[in-house]
Amino acid sequence: MTAFILLAAALLAQAAGPNKVDIVSVTGCLKETAPNTWMLTSATDPVPSSANSPAAKDIPATPPAGKNEFRLIGVSEFNLPAHKDHTVVVKGLYIKATPTSRLNITSVTMAAPACVAPAK
């Protein structure tokens, strides 16, 4: 329910003006860096998307390696421990920040049962 409220608030803010929050898709390695602190590492660049889970054709056959890192928020609605240390496709609201941008996730889909090395 909390994720829905956050999503609704973000969508209203998006419609309101120039400080819109984009919904994106990112593929990377799911890591738990501290208890209940989830990161997406070796992640691809965010690409515009919908909040829905990806279609099977949109899940990469070969997991890509990226250079980005994102902190995942809004995680309580998802069973992230089941995907720990897997390559996943995450969709969510993209919150640009320094030093680490965040993704308020709306879906998590496993792409591969292991992670790939980060891109150089």
Number of C-alpha atoms within 10 A of each C-alpha: 8 10 17 12 10 14 20 12 11 18 16 13 14 15 11 10 9 8 9 16 18 21 25 20 27 23 29 32 32 29 21 16 11 8 6 13 12 19 23 27 24 24 26 22 15 18 14 14 16 16 18 14 18 17 8 10 7 10 17 15 10 10 21 19 21 20 14 19 19 24 20 23 18 16 18 12 13 14 10 17 13 9 20 19 20 23 29 27 26 29 27 29 26 23 17 13 9 7 8 12 14 20 26 22 25 24 19 23 18 20 24 20 13 16 21 19 13 16 12 7
